[in-house]
Amino acid sequence: MAKTQDNAATGTQKMKGVRIRVLNVVMICLAALVALVFLQAVKQTNDAYGELEDATNRYIASASACNSMKEASNYLTIQVRTFAATQNPVYMERYFEEAVETQRREKAIATIRDNLLPNSRASEYLDKSLEYSIDLMNREYYSMKLVVEAKGIEVGRNEQVLNEVVLSDKDAALSPEEKIELATSMLYDEVYADEVSNIEGNVVQCRRELVSSLEHIQDENSALLHKLLNRQEVFTWMMFAVVIGLILSFIVMLLWPIQHYIVRIRANEPLPLAGAYELRYLAQAYNTMYDENLRSRSQLQKEADHDHLTGLYNRAVFEKLLYAYREQPIALLLVDADYFKNVNDTLGHDGGDAMLQKLGKQLQQTFRQSDYACRIGGDEFAVIMTDIGPELKSVVEMRINAVAAGMRDTSDGLPEMTLSIGVAFSGKGMEGDKLFKCADNALYAVKEAGRNGHGFYEGE
């Protein structure tokens, strides 16, 4: 394995094996030969299928449009009837929104016309349905006009058509209550019901004509497709034999070597030089990258574990450390930069970053190499001091004072910054979440006392 790896890295091993390019040429020639046999049959099949698909799509579109037309008509009926019953302008607005803007009925009619076959009687039924629909809408307009006049409802932009509706002298002279009663009766009498029935009947007849004409086309093309597919079955077996040969070639030259490569890659090992020429070349390149990856992995791990701005450990590592040291006596310090938002507002984000970097540097320089300084949030830091207990409280305070003094030093051109620090000691076996909560309570007490200081968690 070492010899293979060295050869791959230096590029001195001679590449052997059949080139995939040569195999592709053979495959293309065989495929082209079979394709010539397939070409005519496939073309005929595609043409027949295209006609069948077109007929099916016409049927689906027309049937959907018929349903949409019926739904739109029912919707308009519901809105106008509800308006007459409640005199609520909202239902009149919904009615005209459908009739003027949405226009599902008109769009459905346009879709049906687009999908009509030549000389189809469906067009006659569609025209009759449209005529009855117009009559019905005029009746609905008249009903709404009665309600509008009775209640003095203001007509909106979409309802301007009502201004063109003229009530008869007899109806105009009716009282508001009589106008409402007449408007309601017009929507439930036999005339209205007959018009609705005529519309639905012609839509049904239109749909039947569409189905009848399209089914005829579907039957013809289905028979043709069946014949062509039987012919193609013979050609398929021919292609099957060619494909089997190609598959065997690919298994030997590509798939088996690739499977070996996958096993080696999962085991994080260099690849053997096997298979086709191109795979051997790929293995050689991979082995070179494998060596380079080993060298750079430690650097990548460091970048994943550390905060990019301060160089301290990040939140993820902090949580792992709390868990790892749960069986040992430690001290947890939570450090918060006081009024850091004001720093960003005054110095800008670049100045704020400089202050955070300074704080990170102070923590690294002040605490021991066995301690862990972490950045766990925007301006939130934490320090885990190992092998220390409450009896060494003075040592912790000495470190805290050193950090605080460093942040008050302005010789570097940065302004003074104060810190609020909460400290909690962990007995053996204390869970990290509980320790963090104790330190956070101590930090909260410092902030409540005016910030710029430190405090130790003394228990409940």
DOMI-609577 format. One record per residue: residue in three letters; z, y, x of N, C-alpha, C, O in turn. Coordinates in steps of 0.001 Angstrom, whole numbers, plus 500000, padded with zeros to 6 digits. Each point is the difference from the previous one (the first is absolute). Example, Ala and Ser with C-alpha at 12.3 -4.5 7.8 and 13.67 -1.06 7.14 Angstrom:
2
ALA507800494310513190500000501190499110500000501200500900500665499981501036
SER498615501069498614500060501190500820500730501090499230500169501108500509
END
This chain:
460
MET500000498796500837500000501204499163500000501246500867499309500977499710
ALA501492498975501381500068501150500889498661500265500643499599501153500157
LYS499687497762500224498689500154500615499023500624499025499226500883500370
THR500806498654498358499109500566498976500281501477499800499081500809499869
GLN502205499533500108500372501398499778499546500871501162499494501104499797
ASP500687498399501408499581500780501159498501500206500010499522501100500279
ASN499727497836499416498550500116499973499538500981498937499071500775500228
ALA501588499196498586499625500922498933500274501420500407499231500903499670
ALA501862499310501048500365501361500396499055500545501051499671501186499986
THR499885497950500938499132500476501080498536499931499641499175500639500653
GLY500472498577498291498605499893499576499150499188500946498779500157500036
THR501878498942500760499235499227500981499509498671499454499121499374500592
GLN501451500175498253499583498701499470498644500136499307499778500932499226
LYS499351498161501053498649500041499442500021499598498534500569498971499636
MET498801501856499517499959499734498572498987498893499689498880500019500510
LYS501516499022498653499119498932499563499988499952498487500754500715499340
GLY498385498436500110499964499822498559498749500593499371499362500891500561
VAL500300498593498258498841500490499253500335501364499404501093500207499472
ARG497973500702500618500225501339499455499858499984498484499143499307499453
ILE501701501459499883499918500121498548498660500596499596499479499701498926
ARG499977501126501921498697500611499721498923498935499842499159500091499106
VAL500866498889501769499015498916499906500207499214498711499044499638499314
LEU502230500104500370500304499281498774499552500801498775499519499428499022
ASN500639501877501036499567500851498890498491499946499801499518499996498868
VAL499737499961502236498541499933499899499577498719499291499133500017499126
VAL501492498869501263499682498728499354500358500055498518499238499541499148
MET501929501024500556500445500087498618499058500869499176499685499659498860
ILE499867501449501696499105500914499280498664499327499704499444500153498913
CYS500052499105502058498711499313499793500102498970498871499123499912499142
LEU501966499313500878500172499000498949500183500666498636499440499556498998
ALA501349501508500985500245500698498740498714500626499466499752499988498795
ALA499430500561502110498744500614499576499054498960499411499299500271499025
LEU500684498532501574499141498943499500500394499606498578499146499859499125
VAL502165499964500655500459499638498666499816501158499034499728499788498819
ALA500419501438501676499863501175499138498602500121499425499828500451498867
LEU499165499146501911498630500051499494499830499116498771499267500327499067
VAL501446498522500963499923499094498856500746500584498800499588499853498849
PHE501512500807501460500838500557498932499407501248499361500276500289498836
LEU498921500446501903499652501373499637499436500126498591500482500799499197
GLN498494498405500512499348500138498714500937499630498847500060500693498984
ALA500663498211501192500911499570498935501120501016499774500384500278498864
VAL500124500265502225501077500986499879499511501251499299500706500581499176
LYS498060499836501163499453501204499367499866499810498485500358500878499214
GLN499122497964500401499859499727498576501364499932499305500179500494498887
THR500758498887501796501343499898499422500637501373499845500631500294498985
ASN499198500537502028500574501348499937499379500819498872500696500740499304
ASP498001499124500523499334500742498921500521499557498637500300500817499129
ALA499797497856500713500498499495498721501458500386499773500402500358498892
TYR500354499562502150501407500371499880500152501494499716500876500422499245
GLY498239500370501385500057501441499758499756500338498546500686500844499423
GLU498327498490499985499727500241498587501161499519499125500368500648499020
LEU500193498211501352501139499487499244501204500927500131500700500271499025
GLU499524500201502175501117500913500229499802501312499254500940500560499436
ASP497808499924500572499704501248499295500258499842498499500580500876499359
ALA498979497998500104500225499754498573501489499898499691500472500516498987
THR500255498817501891501445499868499794500701501342500087500878500314499196
ASN498719500478501797500609501326500153499689500895498806500845500772499547
ARG497917499111499946499645500782498811500885499613498814500482500850499252
TYR499713497845500605500832499534498895501441500492500149500599500494499045
ILE499947499364502161501391500416500233500157501497499755500937500439499334
ALA498126500339501218500081501454499832499862500398498540500723500870499514
SER498346498491499788499787500343498593501189499579499137500433500747499123
ALA500088498057501130501153499541499223501204500893500238500733500340499072
SER499459500035502184501113500892500316499809501357499346500956500603499513
ALA497795499879500480499716501298499386500235499944498489500512500956499417
CYS499115497923499944500254499845498558501497500045499706500440500636499043
ASN500327498682501792501455500023499817500551501400500206500863500458499251
SER498626500219501781500455501360500275499661500941498856500791500867499632
MET498010498944499810499581500841498869500929499779498806500400500947499324
LYS499931497794500433500892499689498888501389500557500244500620500545499087
GLU499874499323502133501324500512500332500048501514499853500979500545499489
ALA497963500142500961499963501448499897500004500445498541500703500942499636
SER498508498374499527499959500343498577501368499787499359500463500831499218
ASN500182498048501118501333499739499448501001501041500467500868500440499246
TYR498991499942502015500907501009500553499849501322499251500993500633499643
LEU497752499787500120499765501248499278500564499916498585500586500964499507
THR499240497895499842500529499822498641501518500142499988500557500662499124
ILE500106498726501835501462500072500066500460501439500206500943500456499353
GLN498386500257501551500420501369500294499803500918498802500875500805499681
VAL497952499073499641499747500908498883500914499674498821500446500911499302
ARG499835497835500470500909499625498921501433500463500289500702500482499111
THR499713499362502148501344500442500373500118501513499890501036500523499590
PHE497894500176500780500005501456499879500136500414498541500767500907499678
ALA498493498431499440500083500333498578501387499699499442500480500705499112
ALA500163498253501404501305499603499472501121500877500535500944500312499275
THR498958500094502005501103500741500628499717501476500188500920500792500202
GLN497790499588499733499561501373500285500410500443501413500125501195500268
ASN500079497852500615500357500311501388498715500247500794499171499097500112
PRO500645502114500444498751500327500707499710499077501173498855499897500441
VAL502181499424500073499790499123501155498959498934499685499167499676500847
TYR500875499775497934499068498935499636498590500542499814499026499293500256
MET500856501940499305498680500614499919499432500221501403498815499780500249
GLU502062500662500665499553500205501378499571498681500619499002499960500720
ARG501726498959499019499619498682500536498662499549499426499165499423500697
TYR500658500851498040498736499636499352498832500669500709499025499340500359
PHE501074501964499842498873500727500599499894499759501508498922500135500579
GLU502178499517500042499916499631501414499136498748500168499204499887500932
GLU500982499170498122499171498794500028498566500318499598499052499513500616
ALA500794501306498345498662500266499460499179500909500901498779499856500068
VAL501879501094500637499265501008500777499993499700501496498991500209500672
GLU502138499299499850500111499833501447499823498540500425499109499683500788
THR501737499436498689499928498592500420498709499344499538499316499352500792
GLN500346500808497942498734499548499427499716498529500300498901499648500429
ARG502083499510499345499773498560500236498898499457499093499215499150500419
ARG500725501327498365498997499500499062498597500360500470499107499154499988
GLU500691502098500425498673500423500451499599499264501279498845499606500162
LYS502127500210500753499695499280501239499661498544499708499117499417500629
ALA501599500004498407499722498608499647498598499862499424499286499050500318
ILE500319501901498833498651499966499417498942500113501092498983499308499967
ALA501272501588501018499052500153501107499894498715500807498912499622500434
THR502222499703499768499991498736500755499215498937499253499219499262500602
ILE500982500656498093499278498998499200498502500271500045499207499069500139
ARG500399502190499746498568500327500047499390499636501349498871499515500072
ASP501883500721500990499489499678501335499780498508500177499157499587500795
ASN501595499598498469499918498548500175499195499304498912499925498772499972
LEU499469502010499126499172499390498971498717499434500590499381500615500868
LEU500232498229498661498742499406500418498858500583499147500239500436498873
PRO498531499575501651498865500530499225499846499250498669500185498786499920
ASN499474501974499053499751499442498667501226499333499375499870499135499134
SER501305501269501307501221499419499445500400500754498730499977501230499961
ARG500398497997498983500437500613498754501389500610500119500472500677499087
ALA500167499081502026501336500559500192499971501520499943500976500636499603
SER497889499943500801499879501460499977500099500538498574500585501060499777
GLU498851498220499261500057500449498614501456500048499507500433500977499390
TYR500294497962500888501393499962499548500833501058500718500931500564499426
LEU498731499695501819500722501016500748499772501378499394500937500787499874
ASP497809499510499747499686501299499389500720500160498652500524501070499689
LYS499492497849499516500692500071498719501504500239500207500625500785499286
SER499930498523501698501419500172500280500300501435500403501021500566499610
LEU498075500018501177500184501375500425499926500964498816500772500956499921
GLU498284498785499149499876500866498817501275499962499156500512501038499583
TYR499993497744500172501241499892499243501176500649500736500899500568499381
SER499075499338501934501073500584500789500004501524499886501057500625499916
ILE497740499965500083499896501463499847500510500420498623500745500973499883
ASP498852498291499066500488500311498656501519499901499937500668500830499383
LEU499859498143501265501443499804499975500721501146500705501036500475499533
MET498408499961501588500627501099500734499955501297499189500955500778500018
ASN497944499453499276499926501200499165501088499971498924500603501023499674
ARG499630497789499789501057499859498996501364500260500638500869500628499395
GLU499308498886501825501268500218500712500180501471500341501109500529499918
TYR497794500139500468500070501440500273500447500752498744500832500905500065
TYR498605498706498803500327500688498747501485499795499667500677500925499549
SER499812497869500677501404499710499746500897500845500907500995500563499545
MET498649499522501732500815500791500913499925501488499657500979500729500160
LYS497864499712499371499852501399499596500961500321498849500603501073499974
LEU499535497999499079500936500207498905501436500151500509500744500863499534
VAL499635498293501422501352500067500554500211501299500757501035500651499862
VAL497957499729500954500091501234500779500165501207499082500818500883500259
GLU498392499146498660500092501115499052501341499986499280500584501054499751
ALA499904497754499913501253499906499251501198500425500829500919500639499487
LYS499076499011501790501150500267500857499802501203500912500921500390500717
GLY497897500198499265499743501144500871500070499640501475500484500787500813
ILE499033498021499533500059499522501388498909500674500816498859500131499558
GLU501514500289501631499034500665500879499047498969500601500425498938500455
VAL498301501382499542498980499091500508499806500250501494499802501140500422
GLY500254497806500367499852500130501441498547499971500440499078500049499186
ARG500742499869502154498656500044500583499171498811499562498834500163499640
ASN501736498657500380499241498803499645499735499898498500499086499290499580
GLU501703501412499612499892499855498563499145501091499350500039500177498783
GLN499188500555502031499212501100499446499016499539498932499561500797499171
VAL500095497926500847499074499487498997500573500140498591499251500077499027
LEU502073499954500866500617500155498681499704501375499391499996500168498781
ASN499753500820502108499683501341499481498667500004499252499752500867499162
GLU499394498157501150498702499931499345500044499218498684499034499995499236
VAL502095499347500514500145499240498755500371500971498872500968500752500116
VAL498273499227498816500241500911498870500492499187498801499328499077499539
LEU501835501280499975500548499324498830499265500465498740499552501143499903
SER500342497966499168499415500394498713500925501000499307501195500072500287
ASP498226500688498805500816500993499303501174499322499280501113500526499969
LYS498621498325499468501049499294499279501131499585500932501178500172499687
ASP498436499267501487501019499534500936500713501165500658501191499916500300
ALA498092501160499923500614501163500638501059500621499103500950500614500485
ALA498884499222498190500937500608499068501255499149499792500930500434499320
LEU499109498373501251501155499130499823501227500563500706499891500765500958
SER501265498843498553501249500391500669500150499200501297499340498975500175
PRO501530501490500740500201499253501255500363498542499762499508499111500694
GLU501358500645498318500403498604499750498807499183499504499839498840500376
GLU499333501763498785498836499292499473498960499751501089499324498971500008
LYS500560501994500916499063499804501112500447498830500884499182499195500447
ILE502117500727499794500519498883500815499757498686499283499600499012500617
GLU500639500978498095499800498771499220498535499580500009499684498818500133
LEU499425502164499724498567499692500008499564499504501383499238499041500119
ALA501266501636500924499644499595501364500404498564500268499265499250500642
THR501905500368498865500484498631500217499191498997499196499642498935500505
SER500073501398498262499263499058499152498595499763500511499462498904499841
MET499922502120500782498641499845500528499938498954501112498943499429500269
LEU502193500327500367500029499067501129500379498589499573500020499083500821
TYR500282500741497886500421498678499535499215499531498778500238498902499497
ASP498823501925500016499288499606498784498895498999500306499786499632501156
GLU499520499934497813498968498972500158498822500508500826499393499235500750
VAL500284502034499121498880500554500778500272499854501493499151499546500767
TYR502055500851499619500362499900501414499988498541500451499483499673501068
ALA501091499461498109500058498573500352498605499419500117499741499192500891
ASP499340501214498209498633499489500054499300500433501280499280499221500624
GLU500943502037499757499344500484501216500526499260501232499238499633500894
VAL502082500157499131500576499231501121499435498592500012499669499469501060
SER500218499922497761499463498638499907498546499952500440499580499066500683
ASN499649501955498918498587500044500408499856500117501513499140499357500603
ILE501713501472500006499949500147501461500300498666500674499251499559500871
GLU501850499796498724500390498730500617498951498927499755499711499198500889
GLY499713500781497906498986498994499692498772500150500881499482499010500515
ASN500047502222499662498817500214500843500298499739501466499129499535500736
VAL502107500764499703500371499681501394499977498491500201499518499509501021
VAL501008499756497996499992498528500087498570499477500042499686499128500811
GLN499433501395498318498607499561500002499305500346501313499214499215500531
CYS501091501972499978499415500401501283500419499027501099499191499604500839
ARG502079500021499141500493499081501022499357498622499857499670499352500994
ARG500155500210497768499360498695499784498564499978500516499556499020500599
GLU499725502079499157498621500076500499499970499968501525499152499351500613
LEU501805501374499985500068499982501456500267498592500524499356499536500940
VAL501607499799498430500353498649500435498810499060499843499718499193500885
SER499591500914497994498878499101499726498889500160501030499494499011500531
SER500124502244499753498896500234500939500390499641501422499194499457500755
LEU502053500851499609500425499717501373500238498508500214499766499489501095
GLU500691499815497881500191498556500138498675499283500205499938498997500712
HIS499005501511498670498682499395500192499576500090501468499508499035500584
ILE500697502143499988499653500171501424500881499107500860499523499391500958
GLN501751500529498708500911499170500785499591498522499954500066499307501016
ASP499518500220497828499593498599499874498783499699500868499954498981500689
GLU499061501916499270498790499788500807500326499961501483499549499110500721
ASN501230501853499727500300500070501428500958498903500427499948499557501147
SER500913499997497973500892498898500348499213498723500248500303499250500927
ALA498685500502498244499162498813500190499255500079501327499907499009500724
LEU499562502168499593499282500163501260500934499816501187499643499356500986
LEU501543501207498915500967499864501084500368498538500233500142499568501144
HIS500012499671497775500347498589500137498918499251500779500305499156500842
LYS498451501152498875498888499345500692499997500377501481499835499144500869
LEU500348502143499405499968500451501390501195499469500784499876499684501183
LEU501252500218498180501180499501500702499855498525500355500479499566501047
ASN498871499664498099499736498598500337499124499884501236500197499129500847
ARG498823501778499235499129499983501184500785500391501247499800499442501079
GLN501070501501498756500763500446501165501021498964500446500450500026501145
GLU499921499064497961500945498965500396499433499153501138500715499606500921
VAL497982500124498991499348499225501070500045500783501310500330499460501056
PHE499328501832498849500005500828501204501416500149500558500181500153501208
THR500804499804497924501383500145500453500411498833500889500694500183501000
TRP498867498604498623500325498851500843499341500103501366500556499574501012
MET498259500996498995499343500218501300500808500983500851500235499775501187
MET500176501308498177500807500969500732501324499405500432500521500327501066
PHE500032498784498086501272499369500325499903499211501307500906500040500833
ALA497994499251499329499834499216501227499943500903501225500577499688501042
VAL498709501452498819499910500941501119501374500592500304500392500122501160
VAL500325500239497791501312500627500190500975499045500671500784500409500856
ILE499167498301498753500891499023500621499782499956501510500949499969500783
GLY497785500029499599499708499993501432500536501240500699500542499916501102
LEU499304501235498251500492501237500600501524500012500075500585500473500974
ILE500052498991497969501460499978499993500548499152501136500961500378500670
LEU498408498464499536500454499133501093499869500705501342500873499889500861
SER498029500837499306499811500740501247501079501061500166500549500164501089
PHE499756500553497840501014501046500080501386499415500238500814500586500714
ILE499454498247498681501312499386500210500209499669501467501051500286500573
VAL497943499115500018500122499569501396500045501191500944500791500020500943
MET498360500973498804499856501098500955500901501195499723500293500783500903
LEU500154499361497826500768501203499662501372499685499404501020500455500518
LEU499009498766498395501249499845499266501081499284500802501141500458500056
TRP498498498407500572501012499299500778500547500853501142501216500067500174
PRO497929500584500604500547500885501038500865501116499425501035500344500570
ILE498536500228498290500779501087499406501376499510499557500998500703500155
GLN499046498069499286501290499448499603500926499853501200501194500289499917
HIS498240499254501205500809499905501221500460501391500436501132500167500454
TYR498004500813499411500368501374500358501162500487499139500929500635500499
ILE499011499061498192501054500458499088501345499407500400501016500694499995
VAL498988498004500355501239499344500419500569500674501241501203500243500087
ARG497930500058500869500445500641501228500502501422499748500991500439500583
ILE498293500274498528500402501384499713501360500022499312500851500830500320
ARG499354498238498716501305499940499333501110499628500970501138500447499855
ALA498527498734501133500985499620501010500108501044501100500757499824500955
ASN498491501263498914500004501078500994499664499460501386500706500255500975
GLU498191498988499086499548499418501252498559500421500269499283500366499069
PRO500285499587502185498593500311500313499068499004499324500426498908499623
LEU498297501464500219499032499161499303499212499150500995499699500453501104
PRO499964498303498502499127499183500846498551500449499839499615500488498938
LEU499602499353502088498583500354499929499243498813499428499671499058500721
ALA500048500992497953499348498878499320499082500542498923500105501159499599
GLY498975497969499927499114500378498920498736500686500481499578499831501144
ALA499822500953497957498760500698500323500237501052501083501134500376500297
TYR497769500078500274500071500974501089500798501238499598500847500481500752
GLU498864500026498044500666501235499572501502499793499835500785500899500301
LEU499624497913499218501426499733499867500672499915501362501127500460500182
ARG498179498956500752500559499944501356500183501408500573501001500307500648
TYR498005500528499091500096501376500489501157500735499317500730500763500632
LEU499420498984498039501095500609499255501350499534500533500931500796500125
ALA499177497906500192501250499471500536500342500661501329501158500318500270
GLN497817499886500557500233500647501288500517501432499808500930500429500682
ALA498449500306498375500451501366499735501419500011499430500816500854500348
TYR499464498179498767501344499921499402501053499741501072501070500607499988
ASN498622498496500930500970499685501044500296501212500868501131500194500448
THR497850500617499786500224501235500759500926500943499228500922500589500565
MET498814499538498146500843500854499156501409499420499866500980500736499888
TYR499105497921500125501300499334499905500899500413501161501178500304499812
ASP498251499703501388500779500409501165500429501461499895501132500354500327
GLU497937500493499207500326501420499870501062500210498924500857500874500130
ASN499085498332498820500972500129498910501407499645500453500970500634499584
LEU499142498354501267501315499639500521500627501153500765501210500225499949
ARG497933500498500759500519501115500796500426501188499134500936500724500337
SER498367499461498555500278501188499178500982499730498856500454500936499341
ARG499875497789500420500842499676498853501376500642500099500534500495499008
SER500041499496502203501327500586500160499992501489499693500952500536499432
GLN497944500135500957499897501429499720499883500253498488500603500933499471
LEU498614498225499847499848500145498551501322499758499280500319500682499026
GLN500448498343501458501289499720499390500943501177500134500752500320499079
LYS499198500329502090500844501170500218499639501114499033500882500650499440
GLU497819499574500359499564501054499085500392499690498563500262500912499215
ALA499779497787500433500358499625498627501489500167499731500403500193498853
ASP500430499734502205501447500046499825500597501387500187501170500211499679
HIS498053500739500835500543501300500347499379501114499170498838499923499599
ASP501945501098500154499531501207499314499058500761500932500336500255501156
HIS498482500108498335498984500594500867500377501398500481499517500438501044
LEU501334500269498218500325501389500371501107500052501043499879500717500994
THR501199498532498792501172500106500875500105498879501017500738500122500978
GLY498541498792498811500110498860500893501205499116499711500199498993500680
LEU500616501364498317501146499178499635499542498816499156498859499951499542
TYR502057499092500259499695498895499105499787500538498584500612500995499611
ASN498499498329499605499718500461498650500924499331498985500886499225500359
ARG498884501099498345500892499521498937499996498472499912501045499384499792
ALA497775500011500367499922498546499883500859499307501052500711499044499693
VAL499224501440501551500802499409501071501484500250499741500833499125500238
PHE499491502071499275501393500344499683500611498982499026501117499524500205
GLU498134500153498739500518499055499015500161498604500594500948499287499672
LYS498125500325501201500122498699500662501226499955500909500688498982500080
LEU499580502143500611501148500052500911501308499906499222500925499307500424
LEU499159501388498434501217499905499189500275498551499605501143499543500015
TYR497797499751499633500169498595499610500370499139501212500848499115499896
ALA498522501142501242500234499178501193501428500146500524500567499049500536
TYR500013502147499307501345500261500542501090499898498936501098500524500189
ARG498609498804498691500982499933498928501227499185500394501053500148499379
GLU498840498998501636501117499167500427500741500602501191500892499358500555
GLN498756501861499845500606500614501181500584501359499644499527500655499072
PRO501505499776501665500589501326499741499064501091500506499645500030501178
ILE499962500859497925499118501107500367500461501259499286500811499953499075
ALA498648501182501380500202501282499325498641500527499585499053499985500786
LEU500853500481497976498753500563499487500165501496499798500886500438499266
LEU498255500353501388500005501441499878498754500426499227498883499667500397
LEU501294501056498522498883500589499272499950501480500326500960500728499748
VAL497932499720500809499850501366500497498972500722499133498885499519499795
ASP501518501645499703499119500789499139499888501405500560501015500655500236
ALA497750499823499982499783501368500478500275500971498857499395499904498932
ASP501527501038501303500397500942498952498878500980499702499405500581500908
TYR500315499595497801499041501003499514498662499894500734499424501004500421
PHE500099497771499721498750499820500747498808500627499290499028500392500646
LYS501040499704498032498904500645499270499824501445500459498876500494500098
ASN502258500193500188499903501378500485499309500055501356499278500950500303
VAL500952498019500508499345499958501315498482499914499823499245500709500665
ASN500315498397498415498559499884499735499439501298499447498908500425500377
ASP501847500207498723499513501250499409499906501100501038499110500847499922
THR501811499158501072500033501072501009499039499729501145499224500875500385
LEU500825497919500159499209499676501192498688499311499674499151499853500878
GLY500662499719497873498812499215499679500238498540500324501018499639500591
HIS498031499523499016500165498558500217499985499633501485500685499065500414
ASP498540501662500385500002499704501444501373500274500591500504499211500799
GLY500116501928498802501339500305500476501002498991499495500903499595500732
GLY498943499986497999500896498987499467499888498692500762501008499353500288
ASP497742500249500044499814498772500782500666500116501365500576499033500499
ALA499343502162500109500619500203501315501520499831499906500610499425500902
MET500006501067498021501438499862499833500386498529499796501018499543500521
LEU498158499718498716500278498574499803499869499233501314500792499102500284
GLN498193501262500523499833499351501301501197500290500913500456499131500743
LYS500043502108499186501163500367500812501217499184499587500744499512500851
LEU499461500340497834501128499218499518499861498534500420500978499375500410
GLY497809500080499488499788498631500433500308499816501477500591498998500401
LYS499000501986500414500261499926501438501492500074500284500494499280500868
GLN500246501589498409501440500107500179500694498679499679500910499583500716
LEU498660499760498208500610498721499633499734498939501056500893499224500341
GLN497878500737500181499662499003501029500806500212501283500457499042500624
GLN499711502230499759500676500305501272501512499856499892500665499710500995
THR499892500491497800501460500042499849500611498620499832501072499723500536
PHE498260499423498732500602498698499707499608498954501045499077500209500787
ARG501627498681499208499813498948500995498684499252499800499373500070498942
GLN500228499210502111498789499185499878500191498860499009499025499504499436
SER502206500079500346500278498928499042500063500507498564500110499204499067
ASP499823502111500746499993500583498662498559500207499542499075500006500813
TYR500743500164497875498662500135499422499908501302499215500678500185498989
ALA498461500720501502499745501255499288498731499827499163498978499537500508
CYS501086500836498206498888499768499073499733501265499186500903500787499717
ARG497841499377499922499644501022499013499700499264498695499041499231499927
ILE501777501003499042499879499225498765499417500811498857499806499471498905
GLY499910501807501332499400500845498967499434501246500620499861500073501221
GLY499803500924497960499420501233500519500900500660501029499635500080501173
ASP501536500396498414500961500601500926501291499184500026501075500531500279
GLU498809498180499429501145499113499973499918499023501174498981499344500212
PHE502113500575500543500061499127501161501223499105499874500917500276499227
ALA499076498655501542501129499079500001500173499440501408499035499844500748
VAL502221499858499594500303499374501287500909498808499734501023500118499325
ILE498586498735501215500837498809499935500638499798501365499315499695500976
MET502023500479499089500741499784501249500577498591499963500771499660499102
THR498856499531501867500416498597500017501329499824500747500373500816500842
ASP500324498099498824501254499623500670501001501146500025500502500366501063
ILE499786500192497788500923501127499932500731499943498672499422499605498987
GLY501846500788501010500803499967498799500752501293499803499850500927500797
PRO500954499159498165500724501233499684500922500468501122500302501189500101
GLU500142497886500734500898500399501086499305500881501033500658500678500789
LEU498011499308499202499226500843500934499383501194499256498906500462500324
LYS501817500005498695499515501143499210499763501225500872499065500765499762
SER501776499419501242499862501170500883498701499935500790499399501036500281
VAL500156497753500084498735499853500737498833500429499116499070500669500450
VAL501001498929498282498942500385499067499967501512499849498928500605500009
GLU502258500015499850500045501449499839499449500712501233499351501040499883
MET500911498397501300499483500602501223498475500003499997499383500988500397
ARG500004497915499160498526499930499919499471500993498963498996500677500221
ILE501702499392498644499557500917498940500041501432500491499059500764499782
ASN502028499605500882500117501370500494498932500318501037499506501125500069
ALA500137497862500748498965500223501006498653500271499340499263500887500429
VAL500410498337498513498741500219499290499996501371499332499014500734500066
ALA502109499601499285500083501286499310499846501156500978499338500991499694
ALA501274498883501487499879501059501002498560500130500475499501501108500198
GLY499841497766499983498606500050500432499114500698498984499067500707500381
MET501210499108498325499183500642498971500327501484499846499215500747499416
ARG501952499691501108500317501434499981499403500740501183499938501229500008
ASP499623498017500991499406500603501196498621500562499664499140499275499499
THR500647502002500770498726500667499683499193500338501235499033500758499932
SER501370498670501212499289500339501246498568499490500003499183500463500796
ASP500506498605498341498635499476499947499100500818499075498841499646499784
GLY501689501439499675499188500855499140500073499640498532499468500719499154
LEU501189498171500537500145499594498605501311500534499447500976500117500741
PRO499067500210497972501219500567499427501109498945499907499756498799500116
GLU501439501681499677501159499130499852499907499216498692499560500520498974
MET500856498236501086500025499167498800501345499296499918500478499447500991
THR500129500575497837501259499287499796499728498665499320498960499791499375
LEU502021499305500771499827498647499477501180499633499119501121500466500205
SER498605498692498814501044499370499195499926498507500277498938499388499886
ILE502219500024500484499997498606500449501120499246499285501155500427499983
GLY498462498433499425500973499114499381500093498713500786498981499454500422
VAL502257500043499786500212498822500842500797498964499208500942500328499278
ALA498648498404500881500760498898499408500022498847500989499004499717500666
PHE502158499613499422500140498842500871499867498730499185500425499939498847
SER498982499048501763499772498740499305500901498933500564500024499761501207
GLY500718499598497911500727498820500408499056498822500060498875500104499512
LYS501524498805501053499145498832500121499647499475498617500874499788499159
GLY497829500004500616499549499447498739499680501021498935499654499608498886
MET500443501704501398499670501009498989498490500107499858499294500132501000
GLU500204499814497784498572500099499746499492501400500342500725500989499888
GLY498010499069500532499423501275500415499959501025498884500240501183500238
ASP499456498375498528499931500941498883501351500666499769500062501199499730
LYS501011498038500372501335500552499774500360500969501114500556501067499742
LEU499127498567501500500281500884501123499237501310499865500542501074500261
PHE498194498832499329499185501209499829500603500894498911500025501222500145
LYS500455498179498780500582500775498906501267500710500466500245501147499625
CYS500560498176501193501225500619500505499672501204500874500598501066499854
ALA498440498754501065499606501120500867499392501126499191500210501174500306
ASP499038498478498665499384501025499157501067500779499224499857501204499787
ASN501209498113499792501105500689499324500684500980500945500363501109499609
ALA499807498463501649500598500903500987499106501212500239500489501121500133
LEU498184498648499921499046501103500189500047500944498811499939501219500163
TYR500169498223498653500050500832498792501241500904500011499940501157499584
ALA501177498298500896501221500794500069499841501167500962500501501095499742
VAL498796498671501379499760501083500969499148501092499373500278501188500165
LYS498680498403499113499138500993499356500759500791498944499806501208499866
GLU501057498113499386500790500674498980500963501010500612500336501006499376
ALA500113498713501872500940500889500681499295501171500676500660500818500641
GLY498029499284499234499286501147500581499049499647501115499444500899500632
ARG500340497792499643499078499548501045500527500376501391501143500436500137
ASN498012499393500895500312500339501393501312499330500419500971500671500352
GLY499036498005499602501185499283500423499775498504499882498892499536499732
HIS502195499716500477499916498555499875501246499476499301501040500658499960
GLY498829498151499496501143499397499313499911498497500068498915499433500127
PHE502248499918499787500075498547500052500392499464498626500825500582499296
TYR498575498319500350500324499370498731501381499361500121500233499166500875
GLU500679501232498238501372499520500074500337498986498918501154499590499876
GLY497846499997499333500230499066498913500301500735498721500194501215499987
GLU499844498006498907500245500584498677501431500520499876500378500524498952
END
